[in-house]
Amino acid sequence: MRKGKNEKSEKKVAPNKNAYIEGAGIVENQPITDTLTENYMPYAMSVIVSRALPEIDGFKPSHRKLLYTMYKMGLLTGARTKSANIVGQTMKLNPHGDMAIYETMVRLARGNEALLHPYVDSKGNFGKAYSRDMSFAASRYTEAKLDPICAEIFADIDRDIVDFVPNYDNSMTEPVLLPTRFPAVLVNNNVGIAVSMASNICSFNLSEVCETAAALMKNLEHDIVSTLKGPDFPGGGFILQDENELRRIYATGRGSVKVRSKYIYDKTANCIEVTEIPPTTTIEAIIDKIVEQVKLGKLKEISDVRDESDLSGLKITIDLKRGQDSEAVMKKLFRITPLQDVFSCNFNILVGGMPKVMGVAEILEQWTDFRITCVKRKTKFELARKKEKLHLLTGLKKILLDIDKAIKIIRETEDDAEVVPNLMIGFGIDETQAEYVADIKLRNINKGYILKRIEEIDSLKEEIADMEDILSSERRVKQIIISELGDIAKKYGKPRKTMFIYGTEDEENEAEEEIPDYPVNLFFTREGYFKKITPQSLRMSGEQKLKENDEIIETYDGSNRAELLFFTDKFQVYKARACDFEDGKASVMGDYLPVKLELDPDERIIKMIAAEDYSGTLVMFFENGKCAKVPMASFETKTRRKKLANAYNDGSPLVSMTLIDGDCEFMLSSEAGKVMIFNTVLILPKAARDTQGVQVMRLTRAKLRSAVKYKDGMIKDADSYRTKAVPVAGTLYDEDVDQLKFV
């Protein structure tokens, strides 16, 4: 009987070694770590270094390849050409498909309005950055050329100012960086998502950037905020000015900027017309959110919303019901829709092939170093040409004394190959000079022509001396760069599009009457899940559904208006409201807080506190035996901040945290088996959230093990453990101290 395929293949299986799969051959077992190292890591590095992140010239490789192709096509000064032609030519450098190249061009185009200073002068429909659904026309219908500002990007590129490398098929070369004469990396916004990292650079006003870069070259201690007022977005709008946050962005390269839409109220038509929106949203996203909130009953003041954008620009019209206050409606819209949004800054830039998050000062310093190198390379290139010309003219000057002799030598030389050697011998010049003399046209072998040419010798010597001085003086190089920045700011600078709103408090607080007030039960689990359940639903529910090995560690009976504070092991507190969570049931696991509150990586919530009115006192105990007493009012903020840093002291690990209404007794136990009971009246409260507290239990080679609110009957002969002064070492407990936790 013939064996089946399955029987045949089963005999060829080698357990724990190579496995045979019919049609595929030998399949080798490989550890996942080796697979990641050999296959995934090269891909990740390629995305980071060669695709997603901009370099110090302000461009990603796809941008650079496209613009350089357009430059080589003569589109800096020539007429526009069809976009399809540009896309086809760019594929010689960027073989990633025509649509990928065209989409890159669309974003760089003036018609798309995505950049503060577009690099592509476009004609036709290139879509709009502020519209999600407005599609751009196909490349065969649109036309493009380089915008005039690109003259500053490609200036002197043919003078050995930057390195060139072969393209993917080694048929031509392309620049590694573009020698941009202004800090384009800050002038135009740039967004990139790589592997495990991203970049999000906002745009700044060209004149302000140039002024700041020049000021930093003159004085490294220059206050950047005095010249660089803040981001300037292509879509305009208003920035809610926060100088402290702005300085943090300038110093670290990370932070956020709140951007608010610009609007006008048409009293005649009783409607609001939004004409400028934040760069992080679109018309469709705003309208969808408004419609959603109207359906939920949270925007009862609005009767209609529509997109009225046309050739004149963006316009969202919001019709109001009769008698509504437009300012009050806009405050609510800013709070619950993307009409006010946050731009998160992440200045992650490739420097020398390595990604680095930098502040504005460091970015401008890196760009200055790059430009210094460019100016020096250009100067060296021109110096070499000037020296070469001087060398030739010096040889020409030697024949001026006896032109007839030169003519005689050439005439009497029988072999053409002997002309140059004979001139070298006759006038004592080298081969290069002799070649130059021999190539002079017959009509130019006259005294007048030669005198006119050698008149340049003195000016050449002066220029050479000047260039050598430039190369030896970094101060002069910086003066050249500063002069270029001034010229560019004067030529291409524009007034700010994004203005500022000063001294306006964040209007995120909803009116209390708008939040339904009803009793709720709040539950928090060890694994970070949160449930809000009404008492009625809780009575009708069965057992609480929890993740395997999870348990409820915090339970509160409060109201839907309660403020919730979630303390983490990274010494931060995340704030939310009970009304931010949907009413749940015991039969569901609830909301996973690390995702809901956007916790930092590896951050864990260790305590939940529900505060109705921020009354009471928070008592914290640390492993070093110290106790901190902080009024809950210290955690209250006028604005609806979602996260507070330095929520408690980081000098020693936290043992316990308890909210008390008035002074009470706590029982402490140490790893040395000692116990003490003291009243919190002995500790004075401190307003600073991160106070280190005072020593209550004196410890020697031991740590505080537990600190619990004392109740009668928790320990026998409690008076022998009480103290009327702190710190004390405590009294040795006869039995196992661990049992005290569960009494």
C-alpha positions in Angstrom: 0.0 0.0 0.0 1.4 3.4 -1.0 2.1 5.8 1.8 0.2 9.1 2.0 1.8 12.5 1.9 1.2 13.1 5.5 3.0 9.8 6.5 5.9 10.6 4.2 6.5 14.1 5.6 6.1 13.0 9.2 9.2 10.8 8.9 11.2 13.9 7.9 10.4 16.0 10.9 13.4 16.5 13.3 12.2 17.4 16.7 13.8 20.6 18.3 16.0 21.0 15.1 15.2 21.7 11.5 11.6 21.0 10.4 10.8 19.9 6.8 7.7 21.5 5.2 6.8 20.1 1.8 7.1 22.7 -0.9 9.2 25.0 1.3 12.3 22.9 2.1 14.1 23.2 5.4 12.7 25.7 7.9 15.3 26.6 10.5 14.3 27.4 14.1 15.7 30.7 15.2 15.4 32.6 18.5 13.1 35.6 18.3 16.0 37.8 19.6 18.1 36.9 16.5 15.2 37.6 14.2 14.7 41.0 15.7 18.4 41.8 15.5 19.0 40.6 12.0 15.7 41.6 10.3 13.8 44.2 12.3 16.6 46.4 13.5 18.0 47.2 10.1 14.4 48.2 9.0 13.9 50.3 12.1 17.2 52.1 11.6 16.4 52.7 7.9 13.1 54.3 8.9 14.7 56.5 11.5 17.7 57.6 9.5 16.5 57.6 5.9 12.8 58.3 6.0 10.9 59.7 8.9 13.0 62.3 10.7 14.3 65.6 9.4 17.9 66.6 9.4 19.5 70.0 10.4 18.8 71.4 7.0 15.1 71.0 7.7 14.3 68.3 5.2 13.6 64.6 5.1 15.2 62.6 2.3 12.0 62.5 0.3 11.7 66.4 0.4 15.4 66.8 -0.4 15.3 64.4 -3.4 12.2 66.1 -4.9 13.4 69.7 -4.5 16.9 68.8 -5.8 15.3 67.2 -8.9 13.3 70.3 -9.5 16.4 72.4 -9.2 18.3 70.3 -11.7 15.3 70.6 -14.1 15.8 74.4 -14.1 12.6 75.1 -12.3 14.1 77.7 -10.0 13.9 80.4 -12.7 12.0 78.7 -15.5 8.3 78.3 -16.2 6.1 75.8 -14.5 5.9 72.2 -15.8 3.4 69.5 -15.3 3.7 67.8 -11.9 3.8 64.4 -13.7 7.1 65.4 -15.3 8.6 66.3 -12.0 7.4 63.1 -10.4 8.9 61.0 -13.2 12.3 62.7 -12.9 12.3 62.4 -9.1 12.1 58.6 -9.4 15.7 58.6 -10.5 16.5 59.5 -6.9 13.5 58.3 -5.0 12.1 54.9 -6.4 9.2 54.7 -4.0 6.3 55.1 -6.4 4.8 58.1 -8.2 2.0 58.7 -5.7 4.3 58.8 -2.7 6.5 61.4 -4.5 3.4 63.4 -5.6 2.0 63.5 -2.1 5.3 64.9 -0.9 5.1 67.6 -3.5 1.5 68.4 -2.5 2.4 69.1 1.1 5.3 71.4 0.0 3.1 73.3 -2.4 1.7 76.8 -1.9 -1.8 75.7 -2.9 -2.0 73.2 0.0 -1.3 75.8 2.6 0.5 73.4 4.9 3.7 75.4 5.2 4.4 78.9 6.4 6.9 79.4 3.5 6.1 76.9 0.7 8.9 75.5 -1.4 6.8 74.7 -4.5 5.0 77.4 -6.5 1.9 75.5 -7.6 -0.9 75.9 -10.1 -4.1 73.8 -9.9 -5.9 71.9 -7.2 -3.4 70.8 -4.5 -6.1 70.2 -1.8 -6.0 72.0 1.5 -4.1 71.1 4.7 -7.2 72.2 6.8 -9.5 69.8 5.0 -9.6 66.1 5.4 -11.9 65.3 2.5 -10.7 67.8 -0.2 -8.7 65.7 -2.6 -5.9 67.1 -4.7 -6.0 66.7 -8.5 -3.9 64.1 -10.3 -0.3 65.0 -11.3 -1.2 65.3 -15.0 -3.5 68.2 -14.3 -1.3 70.3 -12.0 1.8 72.4 -12.6 4.7 73.4 -10.4 8.1 75.1 -10.1 10.3 76.0 -7.2 9.3 79.0 -5.1 11.7 81.9 -5.1 12.8 81.2 -1.5 14.4 78.0 -2.8 17.2 80.2 -4.2 18.4 80.5 -0.5 18.2 76.7 -0.2 20.3 75.8 -3.2 22.7 78.8 -3.1 26.2 77.8 -4.0 25.3 74.1 -4.1 27.6 73.7 -7.2 30.6 75.0 -5.3 31.5 72.0 -3.2 29.5 73.4 -0.3 28.0 70.0 0.7 28.8 66.4 0.2 27.2 64.4 -2.7 26.6 60.6 -2.7 25.6 58.2 -5.5 21.9 57.6 -6.0 20.4 54.1 -5.6 21.6 52.8 -9.0 24.8 54.7 -9.0 23.8 56.6 -12.2 24.0 60.1 -10.7 24.7 61.9 -7.4 22.6 63.8 -4.9 23.4 66.1 -2.0 23.5 64.6 1.5 22.1 67.9 2.9 20.9 71.1 1.3 23.0 74.2 2.1 20.0 76.3 3.3 21.1 79.8 4.2 18.4 80.2 6.9 17.2 77.8 9.7 14.5 76.1 7.6 14.2 73.4 10.2 12.4 75.9 12.5 10.7 78.0 9.8 8.5 75.2 8.4 6.7 72.6 10.4 7.7 69.0 10.1 6.0 65.8 11.3 7.5 62.4 11.2 6.7 59.0 12.8 9.6 56.6 12.9 10.0 53.3 14.8 9.7 53.9 18.6 10.2 57.6 18.1 8.6 60.6 16.4 9.2 64.2 15.5 6.8 67.1 15.6 8.3 70.5 14.9 6.1 73.6 14.8 6.8 76.5 12.5 8.2 79.9 13.6 8.1 83.3 11.9 11.0 83.6 9.4 12.1 87.1 10.6 12.0 86.1 14.2 14.1 82.9 13.6 16.7 84.8 11.6 16.9 87.5 14.3 17.2 84.9 17.0 19.9 82.9 15.2 21.9 86.1 14.6 21.5 87.2 18.2 22.7 83.8 19.5 25.8 84.0 17.3 26.6 87.3 18.9 25.7 86.3 22.4 25.2 82.8 23.6 23.3 84.1 26.7 20.7 85.8 24.6 17.1 85.4 25.9 15.4 83.6 23.1 11.9 84.6 24.2 12.7 88.2 23.6 13.1 87.7 19.8 11.3 84.4 19.1 7.8 85.3 20.4 6.3 81.8 19.8 5.2 79.5 17.1 3.6 80.9 13.9 1.3 78.5 12.2 0.3 78.6 8.5 -3.4 78.5 9.4 -3.2 81.5 11.8 -5.3 81.4 14.9 -4.4 82.5 18.4 -1.9 81.0 20.9 -2.9 81.1 24.6 0.4 82.5 25.8 2.2 80.7 28.6 5.7 82.0 28.9 6.8 79.2 31.3 5.7 76.5 28.9 7.3 78.4 26.0 10.6 78.6 27.9 10.3 74.8 28.6 9.8 74.1 24.9 12.8 76.3 24.0 15.0 74.7 26.6 14.1 71.0 26.1 12.4 70.7 22.7 9.3 69.2 24.3 6.0 70.8 25.5 2.6 71.9 24.2 1.1 75.0 22.8 -2.6 75.7 23.1 -4.0 77.1 19.8 -7.5 78.7 19.5 -9.5 79.3 16.4 -10.3 82.8 15.1 -13.9 83.8 14.6 -16.3 86.7 14.0 -19.9 87.1 15.1 -22.4 88.2 12.4 -25.1 89.9 14.5 -27.4 90.3 11.5 -27.4 86.6 10.6 -27.0 85.5 14.3 -24.1 83.2 13.3 -20.5 82.6 14.2 -18.0 82.4 11.3 -14.8 80.6 12.1 -12.0 81.6 9.6 -8.8 80.2 11.2 -8.4 76.9 13.0 -5.5 75.1 14.9 -3.0 73.1 12.7 -3.8 69.8 14.4 -7.4 69.6 13.2 -9.6 69.9 10.1 -12.9 71.4 9.1 -14.6 68.0 8.9 -13.2 66.9 12.4 -14.6 70.1 13.9 -18.0 69.8 12.3 -18.3 66.1 13.2 -17.5 66.9 16.9 -20.0 69.8 17.0 -22.7 67.5 15.5 -21.9 64.8 18.0 -22.1 67.2 21.0 -25.4 68.6 19.7 -26.9 65.1 19.5 -25.7 64.4 23.1 -27.5 67.5 24.2 -24.4 69.4 25.3 -24.7 72.1 22.6 -28.4 73.1 22.7 -27.5 76.7 21.7 -26.7 75.7 18.1 -29.2 75.2 15.3 -26.9 74.4 12.4 -23.3 74.1 11.4 -21.9 73.9 7.8 -18.7 74.2 5.8 -18.7 77.4 3.6 -15.1 77.3 2.6 -14.5 78.6 -1.0 -11.7 80.2 -3.1 -11.5 83.0 -0.6 -10.5 80.6 2.2 -11.7 78.6 5.1 -15.0 79.3 6.7 -17.1 77.3 9.2 -20.5 78.8 9.8 -22.3 78.0 13.1 -25.9 79.2 13.3 -27.1 80.1 16.9 -30.6 79.9 18.3 -32.3 83.1 19.1 -31.2 84.9 22.2 -27.9 83.0 22.7 -24.7 84.7 23.8 -22.0 84.1 21.1 -19.1 84.5 23.5 -20.5 81.9 26.0 -21.2 79.5 23.1 -17.6 79.9 21.8 -16.2 79.3 25.3 -18.1 76.0 25.4 -16.9 75.2 21.9 -13.3 75.8 22.8 -13.7 73.5 25.7 -15.4 70.5 24.1 -14.4 70.7 20.4 -11.1 71.0 18.4 -11.8 74.7 17.8 -9.2 74.9 20.6 -6.5 72.3 20.4 -3.0 71.5 21.6 0.1 71.3 19.4 2.5 68.9 21.1 6.1 69.8 20.3 8.8 67.2 19.9 11.9 68.7 18.3 13.6 65.4 17.3 16.2 65.9 14.6 18.9 63.8 13.0 22.3 65.2 13.8 25.2 63.3 12.3 22.9 60.4 11.6 21.7 60.2 15.2 18.3 61.3 16.4 18.4 63.9 19.1 15.7 65.9 20.9 16.9 69.5 21.2 15.8 72.9 22.4 15.7 75.9 20.1 19.1 77.2 21.2 20.8 73.8 20.5 19.1 73.5 17.2 20.2 77.0 16.1 23.7 76.1 17.4 23.8 73.0 15.3 22.5 74.9 12.3 25.2 77.6 12.8 27.9 74.9 12.9 26.5 73.5 9.7 26.5 76.9 8.0 30.0 77.7 9.2 31.2 74.5 7.5 29.2 75.4 4.3 30.7 78.9 4.2 34.2 77.6 4.8 33.8 75.0 2.0 32.5 77.6 -0.4 35.4 79.9 0.5 38.0 77.1 0.0 36.4 76.3 -3.4 36.5 79.9 -4.6 40.0 80.4 -3.1 41.3 77.4 -5.1 39.8 78.9 -8.3 41.2 82.3 -7.6 44.7 80.8 -7.0 44.5 78.8 -10.1 43.5 81.9 -12.1 46.3 83.9 -10.5 48.8 81.2 -11.4 47.7 81.4 -15.0 47.8 85.1 -15.2 51.3 85.1 -13.6 52.5 82.9 -16.5 50.8 85.2 -19.0 52.6 88.2 -17.4 55.9 86.6 -18.2 55.3 86.5 -21.9 54.3 90.1 -21.9 58.0 91.1 -21.9 58.6 89.3 -25.2 55.4 88.4 -27.1 57.4 88.0 -30.3 59.5 85.3 -28.6 56.4 83.4 -27.7 55.1 83.6 -31.3 58.5 82.5 -32.6 58.7 79.5 -30.3 55.2 78.4 -31.4 55.9 79.0 -35.1 59.3 77.2 -35.1 58.0 74.2 -33.2 57.4 71.4 -35.8 55.5 69.0 -33.6 52.3 70.2 -31.8 53.2 68.1 -28.7 56.4 70.1 -28.3 54.8 73.5 -28.1 54.1 73.4 -24.4 57.5 72.0 -23.4 59.2 74.7 -25.5 57.2 77.5 -23.9 58.1 76.1 -20.5 61.8 76.2 -21.3 61.6 79.6 -23.1 59.8 81.5 -20.3 60.5 79.4 -17.2 56.8 78.7 -16.6 55.2 75.4 -15.6 53.0 73.1 -17.7 49.7 74.6 -16.6 50.7 78.1 -17.5 52.2 77.0 -20.8 49.0 75.2 -21.7 47.0 78.4 -21.0 49.4 80.5 -23.1 49.3 78.0 -26.0 45.5 78.0 -26.0 45.2 81.8 -26.4 43.5 82.7 -29.7 45.8 84.2 -32.4 43.7 87.4 -32.4 44.4 87.8 -28.6 48.1 87.6 -28.9 48.6 91.3 -28.5 49.9 93.6 -25.8 46.6 95.2 -25.2 44.8 92.0 -24.4 47.5 90.7 -22.2 47.8 93.9 -20.3 44.0 94.0 -19.7 44.2 90.4 -18.3 47.1 90.9 -16.0 45.5 94.0 -14.5 43.4 91.4 -12.5 46.5 90.1 -10.7 46.4 92.8 -8.0 42.7 92.4 -7.3 43.1 88.6 -7.3 45.8 88.9 -4.7 43.6 91.0 -2.5 40.6 88.6 -2.9 42.9 85.7 -2.1 44.2 87.4 1.1 40.6 88.2 2.1 39.5 84.7 1.6 42.4 83.3 3.6 41.6 85.7 6.4 38.0 84.5 6.4 39.1 80.9 6.7 41.3 81.8 9.6 38.6 83.8 11.4 35.4 82.2 12.7 34.2 85.7 13.6 34.3 86.8 10.0 32.5 83.6 8.9 29.7 84.3 11.5 29.5 87.9 10.2 28.8 86.5 6.7 26.1 84.3 8.0 24.5 87.1 10.1 24.6 89.3 7.0 22.8 86.6 4.9 20.2 86.1 7.6 19.5 89.8 7.6 19.1 89.9 3.8 16.8 86.8 3.9 14.6 88.2 6.6 14.3 91.5 4.7 13.5 89.8 1.4 11.2 87.0 2.5 10.0 88.0 5.9 6.2 88.2 6.5 4.0 89.5 9.4 2.9 86.9 11.9 -0.2 84.9 11.1 -0.7 83.5 14.6 -1.3 86.1 17.3 -1.3 85.8 21.1 -3.9 86.0 23.8 -2.3 87.1 27.0 -3.6 86.7 30.6 -6.6 84.5 29.7 -7.3 81.7 32.1 -7.9 78.3 30.7 -11.7 78.2 30.4 -12.1 74.4 30.6 -14.1 74.4 33.8 -17.7 73.5 33.2 -20.4 75.2 35.1 -21.3 73.1 38.1 -25.0 73.1 37.2 -24.2 71.5 33.8 -22.7 68.4 35.5 -25.5 66.0 36.7 -25.1 65.5 40.5 -26.1 62.0 41.7 -24.5 59.5 44.1 -22.0 57.0 42.7 -19.8 54.2 44.0 -16.2 54.4 42.9 -13.9 51.4 42.7 -10.2 51.2 41.9 -8.3 47.9 41.4 -4.7 46.9 41.9 -4.2 46.4 38.1 -5.4 50.0 37.4 -9.0 49.5 36.4 -11.7 52.0 37.5 -15.5 51.6 37.8 -18.2 54.2 38.5 -21.4 52.4 39.4 -24.7 54.0 40.7 -26.0 52.6 44.0 -29.1 51.3 42.2 -27.1 49.4 39.6 -24.8 48.1 42.4 -27.7 46.7 44.4 -29.0 44.8 41.3 -25.6 43.5 40.3 -23.9 40.3 41.3 -20.2 39.7 41.8 -17.7 42.3 40.6 -16.0 41.2 37.4 -12.2 41.6 37.7 -9.1 40.6 35.7 -7.5 37.4 36.9 -5.5 37.9 40.1 -6.8 41.5 40.4 -8.6 42.9 43.4 -10.4 46.1 44.4 -8.1 48.2 46.7 -10.0 51.5 46.9 -13.7 52.1 47.3 -15.5 55.5 47.7 -19.0 56.6 48.1 -19.2 60.0 46.4 -21.0 62.1 43.8 -20.7 62.4 40.1 -19.1 65.8 40.6 -16.2 64.5 42.7 -12.6 65.3 41.7 -10.4 62.2 41.4 -6.7 62.3 42.1 -4.6 59.3 41.0 -1.2 59.2 42.6 1.5 57.2 40.7 4.9 55.7 41.5 6.6 58.4 39.4 5.6 61.1 42.0 2.9 62.5 39.8 -0.8 62.9 40.3 -3.3 62.7 37.4 -6.6 64.5 37.9 -10.0 63.6 36.5 -13.6 64.0 37.4 -16.1 61.2 38.1 -18.3 62.7 35.4 -15.5 62.0 32.8 -16.3 58.3 33.1 -19.4 56.6 31.9 -21.7 54.9 34.5 -20.7 51.2 34.5 -21.9 47.9 35.9 -20.3 45.4 38.2 -20.3 42.9 35.3 -17.7 44.9 33.3 -14.1 45.3 34.0 -14.2 49.1 33.8 -11.9 51.8 32.3 -8.2 51.0 32.2 -6.6 54.1 33.7 -3.1 54.0 32.2 -4.6 54.4 28.8 -7.5 56.7 29.8 -5.2 59.1 31.7 -2.3 58.7 29.2 0.3 57.7 31.9 4.0 57.7 31.0 5.6 54.4 30.1 6.2 52.0 33.1 4.1 54.3 35.3 1.7 52.7 37.8 -1.1 54.2 39.9 -0.7 53.4 43.6 -3.5 55.5 45.2 -6.9 57.0 44.3 -8.3 59.9 46.3 -11.8 61.3 45.7 -12.1 64.9 46.7 -15.6 66.6 46.8 -14.3 70.0 47.8 -10.6 69.6 48.5 -11.2 69.6 52.2 -9.3 67.4 54.6 -5.6 66.5 54.9 -3.5 64.0 53.2 -1.1 62.1 55.5 1.8 60.3 53.8 4.4 57.9 55.4 7.7 57.0 53.9 10.1 54.1 54.4 12.7 56.3 56.1 10.2 56.8 59.0 9.1 60.3 58.0 5.5 61.6 57.9 4.2 64.5 55.7 0.9 66.2 56.4 -0.4 68.2 53.3 -3.8 70.0 53.1 -5.8 68.7 50.1 -6.2 72.4 49.1 -2.5 72.2 47.9 -3.7 69.9 45.1 -6.5 72.2 43.9 -5.8 74.3 40.7 -7.7 77.2 39.2 -7.5 75.6 35.8 -8.4 72.1 34.8 -4.9 70.7 34.8 -4.7 67.0 34.0 -1.4 66.3 35.6 0.7 67.6 38.5 4.4 66.9 38.8 6.1 66.6 42.2 2.9 65.4 43.8 4.8 64.1 46.8 8.4 63.8 48.0 10.7 61.4 46.1 13.3 61.2 48.8 12.1 57.8 50.1 9.6 55.2 48.8 6.0 55.8 49.9 4.5 53.3 52.4 1.0 54.6 52.8 -1.2 57.6 51.9 -4.5 58.4 53.8 -7.0 61.2 53.6 -8.3 62.4 57.0 -10.9 64.9 58.0 -9.3 65.8 61.3 -6.3 64.7 63.4 -6.4 61.0 64.4 -4.1 58.2 65.5 -1.9 56.1 63.3 -0.1 52.8 64.1 3.3 52.3 62.6 5.4 49.1 62.5 9.0 48.7 61.3 10.9 45.8 59.8 12.7 45.5 63.2 9.5 44.4 64.8 8.8 47.6 66.6 5.4 49.4 66.9 4.3 52.9 67.8 1.0 54.8 68.0 0.9 58.5 67.6 -1.6 61.3 66.9 -1.2 63.4 63.8 -1.7 66.5 65.9 2.0 66.2 66.7 2.8 67.0 63.0 2.4 70.4 61.5 0.9 70.6 58.0 3.0 71.9 55.1 1.5 73.6 52.1 4.2 72.3 49.7 3.1 69.0 48.1 6.6 67.6 47.9 7.5 68.3 51.5 9.8 65.6 53.0 7.8 65.7 56.2 9.2 65.2 59.7 10.7 62.1 61.4 8.1 60.2 63.5 9.7 56.8 63.9 13.4 56.6 64.5 14.9 53.8 62.4 18.3 52.1 62.6 19.1 49.6 59.8 15.4 49.1 59.2 12.5 50.5 57.2 9.0 51.5 58.0 6.9 48.5 57.1 3.3 49.7 57.5 1.3 52.8 58.7 -2.5 52.3 59.2 -5.2 54.5 60.8 -5.6 53.1 64.4 -8.9 51.7 65.6 -9.6 50.5 69.1 -8.8 46.8 69.5 -6.2 46.6 66.8 -3.5 45.7 69.3 -3.5 44.6 72.9 -2.3 47.0 75.6 -2.3 49.9 73.1 -1.2 52.5 75.7 2.2 51.0 76.0 2.8 51.8 72.4 1.5 55.3 72.4 3.8 58.3 72.4 3.3 62.0 73.1 6.3 63.2 71.2 8.1 62.3 68.0 10.4 60.9 66.9 10.6 57.6 68.8 12.1 54.2 68.0 8.9 52.4 69.0 8.3 49.5 71.3 9.2 45.9 70.4 6.1 43.8 69.6 6.0 40.3 71.1 4.2 38.7 68.2 4.6 38.8 64.4 4.2 42.4 63.3 2.7 41.3 60.0 -0.4 40.2 61.8 -1.1 43.9 62.7 -2.0 44.7 59.1 -4.9 42.4 59.2 -6.4 42.8 62.7 
